[in-house]
Amino acid sequence: MKLCFIRLFASYYDAPFRRAFQKLGWEICEKTYYTPKDPYCDAPLMERIQTDLKDGGYDAVLTVNFWPLLAKVLSEGEIPYVSWSYDAPQNLPTTEEMEHENNYIFLFDRLEVERYRKMGITRVFHLPLAVDTEEWKRVTEAYYTFGQLPKASYASEVSLVGSLYQSTYPAIRESLGGYEAGLLKGFCDAQMKLFGCYMIPELLTEETMEVIRRGFGEESPFQGITSRQLSYSIATYLTFLDRHLLLRLFAQRYDTALFTFQKADEIREMLPKVRVEESVDYSSQMPQVFAASKINLCPTLRCIGSGIPLRALDVMGCGGFLLVPLQPELMEYFVPNQDAGIYSTLEEAVELAEYYLSHEEQRKAVAASGQRKVQAAFRMEDRLQQMMDYVMSH
C-alpha cells in the first residue's frame, strides 16, 4: 500500500503514525506544509499540494484531522482522502467539503458521527483512538524497573496533565439579560451534575437560540453566536469547573500536581495548594508523569459525547492509574474498579481517589489491568490497518 501522509500542523500522532507505518510495511511518502489560517481555502497551498500529488500513484492521502481545502483539491480525482481526528468536536464552523464521495472522515466520538449523519453528512465514520503501546513501555521502562525519573517533580499522589480551559461563557453570560442568563445557568447546573451524556446541544434548539440572541445588547460581539459555538463555550466552562473543583479538593489532603502551559502565577492565585509544574513533552516526559503519579486525573472535555479521549488511553497505556468520568464508549471496553477508576459524580471521584490512595496493591492491579486492555485493543498499527481495510473495501 502506498500512502501520502500530509502534515498541515504538528500533532501528537505524527511519530506514532510513522512507527506504525513501518511495522505495517506500508510505502509512505510524507509531505509537510504550513498550517493555513483558513482551513477551507488557501490557493497557493492548494496549488502546491495538487502539483506534489500529481502522478504519485498513491492509494490514499492521509491526514490527522479533516482539512476542507485538501478535500477540495482531491475531490475531482479518484484518490481516497482519509482523515482521523483526535479532537472532538471538530474545529470547523461548517460542513462544506465534507460530503465528497472520496472522503473518509474518521471520528472517535460515536455521538459526533451520529450528529453529522442526522445533518445528512454520510462520509463520516466511527473509529476509536489508539496509542503506541510499545513506545510508552520503552519510555517508562526506567521508572518501572529502577524507579528512575528525570525529575523528582514527576511523582505525585494526584496529578493532572493539561489546561484548566479558558472559556468565553462567563463573558457571554454577562452580556445577556436576566432571563436569558438564568436560562443558560439552569442548563449548566443540570449538565454539571450529569456525566456520560452531553445534553446541551439538544437544549440549544433554534427557538432557544433566538431567545438568547435577543438578550444581547446591540453592541455585543455575541449577537450572531451559533448553537454550536455556544455549546462548545459551555463545555469548556464546565470542564474548567470540573478540573478546578477536583484539584482544589485533592490539594487540601494530597500532594497534587498540575502540569500545564498556563501561567503559574494565575493558577496559584486560583489554587494556592496545588503544585504547579511546567508543561511536559508528550512523547518523552508525559508518560513518566503518568507512570509516577498514583492517581491520574482525566476530566473529559464535556462536549465529547461518548468517545474515549486520547489522554485516557495514554494514561492506561503508560501503566498509570486512571480516574476518569463515565463515558458510554469507555464502558464498552473497560470495567470500573477493574481497569480504571470511573466516576459518575465528582463526589464519587473523591471517594475513589481516597480509597485507592490507601489501597496501593489494588490500585496497582487496576492500573495493570487497564494497561493490558489498551495493549490488546488499542494498538496504533491495528487501528490504522482497520481504517485502511475499510477504505480499500469501499
Secondary structure, DSSP 8 states (H G I E B T S, - for coil): -EEEEEESS--TTHHHHHHHHHHHT-EEEEEE----SSSS--HHHHHHHHHHHTT---SEEEEES--HHHHHHHTTSS--EEEEESSSS-S-SS-TTTT-TTEEEEES-HHHHHHHHHTT--SEEE----B-HHHHHHHHHHHHHH---S-GGG-EEEEEES-----SHHHHHHTS-HHHHHHHHHHHHHHHT--S---HHHHS-HHHHHHHHHTS-TT-TTTT--HHHHHHHHHHHHHHHHHHHHHHHHHTTS-EEEEESS-HHHHHHH-TTSEEEE---TTTTHHHHHHHEEEEE----TT--S---HHHHHHHHTT--EEEE--TTHHHH--BTTTBEEESSHHHHHHHHHHHHS-HHHHHHHHHHHHHHHHHH-BHHHHHHHHHHHHHH-
